[in-house]
């Protein structure tokens, strides 16, 4: 899931070398923190959050296939 999120984000931004994903394990779920360059935030979020919502949907679907719960947070 971490690799999926990294690949999706790098395909969207102008500075793919500045994209990073960190994983925080919780009791019942996993939180993936996506960090991108400041000037790429708009590209990852999209108009009215549509791209961010689509990214979250894809990652949640991949996690559900593995029987896990995942949350994606986009951080500056």
Backbone torsions as a table, in degrees:
resi	resn	phi	psi	omega
1	UNK	NA	-38.1	179.1
2	UNK	-64.1	-40.5	178.6
3	UNK	-67.7	-37.5	178.0
4	UNK	-62.0	-47.2	179.8
5	UNK	-62.8	-42.2	179.2
6	UNK	-62.5	-44.4	-180.0
7	UNK	-64.2	-44.2	179.5
8	UNK	-62.1	-46.2	-177.4
9	UNK	-66.9	-41.3	-179.5
10	UNK	-65.2	-29.8	178.7
11	UNK	-72.5	-22.3	-175.7
12	UNK	-90.9	-28.6	-168.0
13	UNK	-97.2	165.8	176.7
14	UNK	-83.7	-24.8	-178.1
15	UNK	-119.5	75.6	-176.6
16	UNK	-66.0	-19.8	179.0
17	UNK	-72.7	-17.1	-179.7
18	UNK	-96.7	6.2	178.6
19	UNK	-86.6	132.6	175.7
20	UNK	-142.1	149.9	179.0
21	UNK	-128.1	126.8	175.4
22	UNK	-118.4	150.4	-175.4
23	UNK	-115.1	129.0	177.2
24	UNK	-117.1	119.3	-178.9
25	UNK	-84.9	129.3	173.2
26	UNK	-109.0	-174.9	179.4
27	UNK	-68.6	-46.2	-175.3
28	UNK	-114.1	-9.3	-175.7
29	UNK	-147.2	172.4	178.4
30	UNK	-119.2	136.4	176.4
31	UNK	-109.3	124.9	175.6
32	UNK	-103.8	121.8	-180.0
33	UNK	-101.8	118.0	-179.6
34	UNK	-99.8	123.8	178.0
35	UNK	-117.6	130.4	177.6
36	UNK	-132.4	169.0	177.4
37	UNK	-64.5	152.3	-177.7
38	UNK	-55.8	-42.3	-177.6
39	UNK	-74.0	-10.1	178.8
40	UNK	-99.8	-1.5	-177.6
41	UNK	-58.9	-42.1	-179.6
42	UNK	-63.2	-34.8	-179.9
43	UNK	-71.4	-32.9	-179.8
44	UNK	-79.4	-34.3	-179.0
45	UNK	-82.0	-44.7	179.3
46	UNK	79.5	174.3	179.8
47	UNK	-68.1	124.9	179.9
48	UNK	55.1	27.0	175.3
49	UNK	76.6	17.0	-175.8
50	UNK	-66.5	-42.2	-178.8
51	UNK	-69.4	-41.2	177.6
52	UNK	-61.1	-41.4	179.0
53	UNK	-64.4	-40.1	179.0
54	UNK	-66.3	-41.4	177.7
55	UNK	-61.3	-45.5	179.6
56	UNK	-62.0	-39.6	179.5
57	UNK	-63.6	-44.0	179.5
58	UNK	-63.7	-43.9	-178.6
59	UNK	-68.1	-39.9	178.1
60	UNK	-64.5	-37.4	178.0
61	UNK	-65.4	-42.2	177.8
62	UNK	-64.7	-38.2	179.6
63	UNK	-69.1	-40.1	179.4
64	UNK	-63.3	-34.4	177.5
65	UNK	-63.2	-30.0	178.2
66	UNK	-94.5	-0.8	178.7
67	UNK	78.6	28.8	-179.2
68	UNK	-121.5	163.1	174.4
69	UNK	-110.9	131.7	-176.3
70	UNK	-133.5	141.2	172.3
71	UNK	-120.1	140.0	178.5
72	UNK	-111.9	126.1	176.3
73	UNK	-118.0	133.8	178.0
74	UNK	-101.1	120.4	-172.7
75	UNK	-121.6	144.3	176.5
76	UNK	-77.1	NA	NA
